Amino acid sequence: MASHHSPLRRSPTQSRATATLRAIREAALRILKEEGHARLTTNRIAEVAGVSIGSLYQYYTDKHAIAADICNALLTSELDEIKRLDRQAIALAENSLDATLAFFVEEQVARHRRLYLQLQDFYLEIHWKYDFEAYSRKRYPNKPSTAEWLPSALGRHKGALRVNNFALAAQMVANALEGTIHATLDRNPDLILTQDFVDELHAMLVRYLKKIPGEGIPND
């Protein structure tokens, strides 16, 4: 599944086609819930959806493409919140770096929680391949990425930080957060459902960024 491109082979142009896609997505979710991951095949999805396998393949290359489209559909409501969330994160950064990081971590983990709870074991198979940020940037081309807005947020609190390359630090934060979430999904997925996981992720990032008492200013 190529997350940087549309999971659809072709876009629906009629209401009937839109209804077909919706039936396919709903069938996949129903199979996952009632029959389990092992039963999720394109043939079974087409059967439960009440469409021919040929109709399914007109729109999707395989079950992974269906899963990507499901992820997009599940998170579409969040796209309407993206600009508000970005503004909220940037506003928080003006007053508290800790609050900004806590908000950022919570939002990232919540998204993976939602997909894991909906897709269950199948999400554990595909989570490395699904990129919500790429999908949201396609919908909102002017949306700043984490690596774009976080450096300026860090700059507002440079006196409290142990880092001085804010662009690199922002990339490190984004990579550490993403990598830790994905590694946890691989090894202990139910851990992402806990508040302790969120709190420890937040603490990890704060400890990386902020000076400890008595620590000198980093060299330029």
For each residue, the residues with C-beta under 8 A, 3 or more apart:
1: 7 62 64 65 67 68 126 129 130
2: 5 7 129
3: 68 129 130 131 134 135
4: 131 134
5: 2
6: 11
7: 1 2 60 65 66 67 68 69 72
8: 11 21 59 60 65 69
9: 57 58 59 60 61 65
10: 58 59
11: 6 8
12: 17 18 20 21 59
13: 17
14: 17 18
15: 18 19
16: 19 20
17: 12 13 14 20 21 59
18: 12 14 15 21 22
19: 15 16 22 23
20: 12 16 17 23 24 49 51 55 59
21: 8 12 17 18 24 25 59 69
22: 18 19 25 26
23: 19 20 26 27 49 50 51
24: 20 21 27 28 45 46 49 51 56 59 60 66
25: 21 22 28 29 66 69 70 73
26: 22 23 29 30 49
27: 23 24 30 31 45 46 48 49 50
28: 24 25 31 32 40 45 63 66 67 70
29: 25 26 32 33 70 118 119
30: 26 27 33 34 48
31: 27 28 34 35 36 39 40 44 45 48
32: 28 29 35 36 37 40 119 120 122
33: 29 30 120
34: 30 31
35: 31 32 38 39 40 44
36: 31 32 39 40 121
37: 32 40 120 121 122 125
38: 35
39: 31 35 36 44
40: 28 31 32 35 36 37 44 45 63 122
41: 44 45 63
42: 45 46 53 56 57 60 62 63 66
43: 46 47 53
44: 31 35 39 40 41 47 48
45: 24 27 28 31 40 41 42 48 49 56 63 66
46: 24 27 42 43 49 51 52 53 55 56
47: 43 44 50
48: 27 30 31 44 45
49: 20 23 24 26 27 45 46 56
50: 23 27 47
51: 20 23 24 46 55 56
52: 46 55 56
53: 42 43 46 56 57
54: 57 58
55: 20 46 51 52 58 59
56: 24 42 45 46 49 51 52 53 59 60
57: 9 42 53 54 60 61
58: 9 10 54 55
59: 8 9 10 12 17 20 21 24 55 56
60: 7 8 9 24 42 56 57 63 65 66 69
61: 9 57 64 65
62: 1 42 65 66
63: 28 40 41 42 45 60 66 67
64: 1 61 67 68 126 129
65: 1 7 8 9 60 61 62 68 69
66: 7 24 25 28 42 45 60 62 63 69 70
67: 1 7 28 63 64 70 71 119 122 123 126 130
68: 1 3 7 64 65 71 72 126 129 130
69: 7 8 21 25 60 65 66 72 73
70: 25 28 29 66 67 73 74 118 119
71: 67 68 74 75 115 119 130 132
72: 7 68 69 75 76 135
73: 25 69 70 76
74: 70 71 114 115 118
75: 71 72 78 79 111 114 115 132 135
76: 72 73 79 80
77: 80 81
78: 75 81 82 111
79: 75 76 82 136 139 140
80: 76 77
81: 77 78 84 85
82: 78 79 85 86 136 140 143
83: 86 87 140 143
84: 81 87 88
85: 81 82 88 89 107
86: 82 83 89 90 143 144 149
87: 83 84 90 91
88: 84 85 91 92 103
89: 85 86 92 93 100 103 104 149 153
90: 86 87 93 94 149 153
91: 87 88 94 95
92: 88 89 95 96 99 100 103
93: 89 90 96 97 100 152 153 156 157
94: 90 91 156
95: 91 92 99
96: 92 93 99 100
97: 93 100 101 153 154 156 157 160 161 206 209 210
98: 101 102 202 206
99: 92 95 96 102 103
100: 89 92 93 96 97 103 104 153
101: 97 98 104 105 173 202 205 206 209
102: 98 99 105 106 202
103: 88 89 92 99 100 106 107
104: 89 100 101 107 108 146 177
105: 101 102 108 109 177 198 201 202 205
106: 102 103 109 110 198
107: 85 103 104 110 111
108: 104 105 111 112 177 178 181
109: 105 106 112 113 181 192 197 198 201
110: 106 107 113 114
111: 75 78 107 108 114 115 132
112: 108 109 115 116 127 181 185 192
113: 109 110 116 117 192 193
114: 74 75 110 111 117 118
115: 71 74 75 111 112 118 119 123 127 130
116: 112 113 119 120 123 124 127 185 189 192 193
117: 113 114 120 193
118: 29 70 74 114 115 123
119: 29 32 67 70 71 115 116 122 123 126
120: 32 33 37 116 117 123 124
121: 36 37 124 125
122: 32 37 40 67 119 125 126
123: 67 115 116 118 119 120 126 127 185
124: 116 120 121 127 185 186 189
125: 37 121 122
126: 1 64 67 68 119 122 123 129 130
127: 112 115 116 123 124 130 182 185
128: 182
129: 1 2 3 64 68 126
130: 1 3 67 68 71 115 126 127
131: 3 4 134 135
132: 71 75 111 135 136
133: 136 137 145 146
134: 3 4 131 137 138
135: 3 72 75 131 132 138 139
136: 79 82 132 133 139 140 143
137: 133 134 140 141 143 145
138: 134 135 141
139: 79 135 136
140: 79 82 83 136 137 143
141: 137 138
142:
143: 82 83 86 136 137 140
144: 86 148 149
145: 133 137 148 149 174
146: 104 133 149 150 170 173 174
147: 150 151 167 170 171 174
148: 144 145 151
149: 86 89 90 144 145 146 152 153
150: 146 147 153 154 166 169 170 173 174
151: 147 148 154 155 166 167 169 170
152: 93 149 155 156 166
153: 89 90 93 97 100 149 150 156 157
154: 97 150 151 157 158 161 163 166 169 170 209
155: 151 152 158 166
156: 93 94 97 152 153
157: 93 97 153 154 160 161
158: 154 155 161 164 166
159:
160: 97 157 210 211
161: 97 154 157 158 164 169 209 210 211
162: 208 209 210 211 212 215 218
163: 154 166 168 169 208 209 218
164: 158 161 218 219 220
165: 168 169
166: 150 151 152 154 155 158 163 169 170
167: 147 151 170 171
168: 163 165 171 172
169: 150 151 154 161 163 165 166 172 173 208 209
170: 146 147 150 151 154 166 167 173 174
171: 147 167 168 174 175
172: 168 169 175 176 208
173: 101 146 150 169 170 176 177 205 208 209
174: 145 146 147 150 170 171 177 178
175: 171 172 178 179
176: 172 173 179 180 204 205 208
177: 104 105 108 173 174 180 181 201 205
178: 108 174 175 181 182
179: 175 176 182 183
180: 176 177 183 184 201 204
181: 108 109 112 177 178 184 185 192 201
182: 127 128 178 179 185 186
183: 179 180 186 187
184: 180 181 187 188 189 191 192 197
185: 112 116 123 124 127 181 182 189 192
186: 124 182 183 189
187: 183 184
188: 184 191
189: 116 124 184 185 186 192
190: 193 194
191: 184 188 194 196 197
192: 109 112 113 116 181 184 185 189 197
193: 113 116 117 190 197
194: 190 191 197 198
195: 198 199
196: 191 199 200
197: 109 184 191 192 193 194 200 201
198: 105 106 109 194 195 201 202
199: 195 196 202 203
200: 196 197 203 204
201: 105 109 177 180 181 197 198 204 205
202: 98 101 102 105 198 199 205 206
203: 199 200 206 207
204: 176 180 200 201 207 208
205: 101 105 173 176 177 201 202 208 209
206: 97 98 101 202 203 209 210
207: 203 204 210 212
208: 162 163 169 172 173 176 204 205
209: 97 101 154 161 162 163 169 173 205 206
210: 97 160 161 162 206 207
211: 160 161 162 215 217
212: 162 207 215
213:
214:
215: 162 211 212
216:
217: 211
218: 162 163 164
219: 164
220: 164
